[in-house]
Amino acid sequence: MSPLTYILGWPFFAAIILLLVPRTFRPVLRAIAILATFISALLALKMFLQFKAGVPGYQFEQQVSWVQSLGLSYHVGVDGINVGLILMGAIVAFAAACVSWEIKEREKEFYILLLVMTGGILGAFASLDLFFFYFFHELALVPTFIMIGVWAGVSRRTTPRSRSPCI
């Protein structure tokens, strides 16, 4: 199995685990999110260091047939650009999990969305199949929009727009 599957799989696995953790266990929620993103970042760093520049084609490639009649398969791999993007995405996700201590409301939902978004970003960078690229891309976008709407700031949601005296 490709290291890419583990890199993008850890955030999804942790999001499923967080569904089972009661919301009152706040330190556990945070620890699971930080641990999962840390493991992904370490695996991405290891993959980055093992990447052989100058070798043509994709590296760390894995293909698993999914729906043969439609030609869909889980196909991941990296080239010289994607390996850096995956490393960057994993490090940014770990940093986001580490600095999210200010989240006090709906903490469980925040970490689940953060992990799903992380898995989606990493999956989109690694995907070599158009269907799964789109699928992972949407898995990154939908949680992002929800997070912006809920946690973007209290003043953004509650402050009414002021009217100009000229109107």
N, C-alpha and C positions, 0 to 999 in steps of 0.2 A: 504494500500500500504506500502511496506517495506521501511524503511529509506534508504536502499541501492539504491533504484530506484531514490530517490531524490539526494543522494550523487553523483552518476554517471550521473544523468540527468542534474544537474545545469551547468556543463561545456558544454555539448552539446547544451543546451538551449541558453547559452550565446554566443556560436559560431554562432548560427543561427541569434541571435540579431546583432552580429557584422557584419554580411553580409549586414545588412540594414543600418548601420551607415556609413556616408561618411568618406573617409580616411583622410580628412582634420580636422576632429574632434579628434585629437590625444589624448587629455586628457580624452575624453569620452571612446575611445577604451581601454585605459589603465585602467580606473576606472571600466569598465564592467568586464574586465578580472580579476582584483584583487577582485572585489566583488563576482564574481561567485566562484572563487577558495577559497575565505574566507568562504563563506557559506558552500561549500563542506567540508572544513576542520572543521568547527564548528559542522556540522552534523556528521562527522566521529568521532570527539572527543566525542560527546554525545553518539553515538552508542557504542564506545569503553568503556565508563564509565558504560553503561547499560548492557554490555555483562556479562553473568553469567558463570564464569569459573566452570568447573566440570560438566556442564550439557551436557549429550551426544547428539550427532546430531548437526544439523545446527540451528543457530538462525537468526532472522530477515529474514526468508525465504519467498520468493514469487515465485509463478509459474503461468505463463500465457501461455496457449496453443497457439502456433503460426501456425505451419503446422502439423496437426494431422497425416496426411497420412505418413509423414516422421519421426514422433516422435520428432519434434522440438518444444521446448518451451523456453520462456524467464524464466529461472530458476536461481534465485540468492539466496545466503545465505552465512553466514560466520561461520567458526569454530574458534578455538583458535589462529590459525596462521593467517588466512586471515583478522581477525579483526585488527590485528596490522599492516599488510601490507597495508590495506586500509587507516588507520590513517596516516601511514608514507607517502603513495603516495599523499594523500590530502594535508598534510603539505608541502611536497616538491614542489607540484604544486603551492601552495600559495606563497612559498618563491621564486620560479622561476618567477612568475608574478610580485612580488614586486621588484626584482632586475633587471628587464629587461628595465630599463630606458635608457640604452645605445643604444638600438635598435632605429635607426633613419631612416633606409630605409625599405620599405615594412612593416611598423609597423602593419597595419591591418592584413596582411597575417600571420605575426608572431603570433599575439594573437589568431587568429582563429586556427592555427595549434597547438599552445600550449594548447588550450582548448579541441580540438579534441583528442590530445594525452593524456591529463589528463583523459578525459572520457573513453578512451580506456583502459588505465592502470587500472583505478578503476573498470571498467566493467570486465576486465580479472581476477582481483583478486576476484571479487564477483560471477562470473559465475559458475553455476553448470551444465550447458548444454555444451557439447563439441562443437557444432556448434557456439554458442554464445561466448564461450571462444576463439575460433579461430577468429571469427569476431572482437571481442574487441581487441584481440592481434594485429591483422592487423591494426585496427584503431589507435593503439599506435605506431606501427612500421613505417608506411608510413609517417606520419607527422614528426617523428623523423629524418628519412633519409632526407627529404626535408629541415628541419631546419638545419641539419648539413651541407648540401650542400650549402645553401644560407647564413647562418649567422655564420658559423664556424670561420670566420676570413678572412680579405682581403688578407693577405699574403698567405693563403692557396690556394686561387683561382688564384691570379695574378702573383705570383713569379714563374718564370720558374725553372725547376730543373737544378741545376748546374751539369755540366759534370766533371767527374774526369779527371785530366790531363793525367792519365795513359791510358785512352781509346782512 
